[in-house]
Every structure is written in structure tokens, then in C-alpha cells.
């Protein structure tokens, strides 16, 4: 194996990892997210130390507290203090590729794929070394981790301002052949909302630094515990609402004895620019206009024993521009701290619903549900 790795290096096929971790928290709930994200990042850097294929790991961040621990784990750290509104992911990626003269890249955000394994990292490296003009991603429309060969024209195209649609840009603008990574817990789970923190805290999968950070937080997992009891029961009705993908539906049906009621809509609303164009439209939202929030949650309790809602679809349907603080407070059920009247009422009624209603973002109905299946059916993780 060592001889093969050295051969690739001689041929100029070095692989490097770029990690972007930036945050501008403005509230206690955002600070909580940052704390866990940073712990997960350090856990991942420790895994990367074990990957002999990696010639370099570059961390670009605006958080000075990460410099010393990241450097101790072998990363080269570059501080960038740009304001959030001035940060353009595509241009920063292009600059990093040019600055470090990179040829083959694994790119992820600070909390991207926090449960990835050393074996999966090695698998990604093998795949990247074996192909040319190639992009390998865990999700076409919502990238968490991506690996690609750097084309010569990388600097002459406009890459996206956010990382969600990077895979499509590399495929469509630079003609790289795209392949999807396998669906596994390590390659699907992402820390995107407080709901993901609760799933991680209540499960067995977090790395040591991540678990320590989670244990220091006062997260109420009782509603999730109730939902897991329903999932473990036999042939109960489970409602999934939002950007629900086919792989999660298939896995739930295969591993758990349940009846799914799925309403999936607006997948790809970020990467396809539908949010910015204010084109998001939800059939559920239209029905809410007629039934009202009170009746909606009464109906949910009649048709399901527990509910998982990607609430961002509804938020953008109503064209609400909620801050991270408001959205995260809603995920935690902290309705009494929410200022917006609609979101306050929505969250209050979700908390009062007779069945457990878990609120979150896309990651809730993708990686977090996948994590729950791994926990409840451990032989199929």
C-alpha cells in the first residue's frame, strides 16, 4: 500500500483537504451550535491525521480559538476575518486552490460529515486517485463533503456563493463526471440545526470532543426519546414532512416496522436558487392558509404517532426571513423566546401537539433520520 501511495505522489496526484469553518454567532443558541461544530471539526482533523494519502489539510476560518488545537492536529490554519455578507464560498475555494497549488481536493465545512470514518476517508481518496475530470459528492443538491480533481479552468468560471450547489457547478460548468458517494451514516449526517445536536447527544455516535461539548449543553431530548419509542414500536404511523429524499424513505421501510406518511416538496430549493428568487411554494402551506395552524396540528395528531417536519420549506413559502436565532429557537421548542408572531405560534402549537413533533431543517429528514435507523437497527448501520 505504501508503495502505491508513493507512486501517486510522484505522479503529481497529491490529495489535500480544505475545511471552511466560519461563524458569526449573535445569540446563545448560535453559540451552542458553534461550540459543537468546532468540536466535531477537531474530531475530524484527528481522523485525517490517520490518512496517509492526504498531503495537506488546510483550515480556513475566522475563529482564532481554533488555531492552536487545529495546528496540534496537523492542519495549516489560515484566518479570514471577512464579514458574513462579504464571504463568497466559490471565490474563497478558488483562492485556496491557487494559494496552495492543489490538484485533488476533498472539501467540507467545519461540521460537514462529523461522523465520517477513517475507512470512508480512505475510500474517498482511493476513488479520487483513480479518476480524472471527476467530482464525488455525498449530495448533488446539498453538498456536505465533496472530492474532485481540479480542472485547469477552475479560475475562469463563477462558482456558487454557497457550497450547496458546488457539485452541480463542477459538473455543469467544468464538465466533471459526477458520482454520488454511498449512503452511510458517516457521509449523510450533518450538524445543521439544534435538532441534529439532540439526535447526536441522545445517540451513540459522536466523537470524543463532540460528545464532551454536547454533554456540557442543557439540551432536552425527551421529545426525541418519545419519538424513538414510537419508531421502535410495530406499524405505527410516522409523518415525514419537507425535503424528504427517497433513500431515507427506503431505509426506514426496510429496517423498521412502521407506516410512513410522507409529504416531500421543494427538494433543491437552495441549490436551484428558488429561495433567492422567492419561488418556493408549498402545497402544505397553501392548505394551512385554509385550515389554520391549530387545525393543522390537530390533524397531525389524528394521522400520526410522531412527526418530523423540515420547517424551512414553510418558512420560505411564507417568505419569512428568519434569523438563525429564531429558526434555532423554534427547533428547540423555545416558543416563548421567539419574537415573530407566526413562528412563535407555529412552535407553540408544535410543542403542545399530543404526539411528538420534531422540528428542524433538511438535515433532520435526511442524516438525522438515518442516524436514528442506525441506532434502532444497529446491525444495519
Secondary structure, 3 states (H helix, E strand, C coil): CHHHHHHHHHCCCCEEEEEEECCCCCCHHHHHHHHHHHHHHHHHHHHHCCCCCEEEEEEEECCCCHHHHHHHCCCEEEECCCCHHHCCHHHHHHHHHHHHCCCEEEEEECCCCCCCCHHHHHHHHHHHHCCCCEEEECCCCCCCEEEEECCCCHHHCCCCCCHHHHHHHHHHHHCCEEEECCCCHHHHCCCCCHHHHHHHHCCCCCCHHHHHHHHCCCCCCHHHHHHHHHHHCCCEEEEEEECCCHHHHHHHHHHCCEEEEEEECCCCCCCCCCCCCCCCCCHHHHHHHHHCHHHHHHHHHHHCCEEEEECHHHHHHCCCCCCHHHHHHHHCCCHHHCCCHHHHHHHHHHHHCCCEEEEECHHHHCHHHHHHHHHHCHHHC
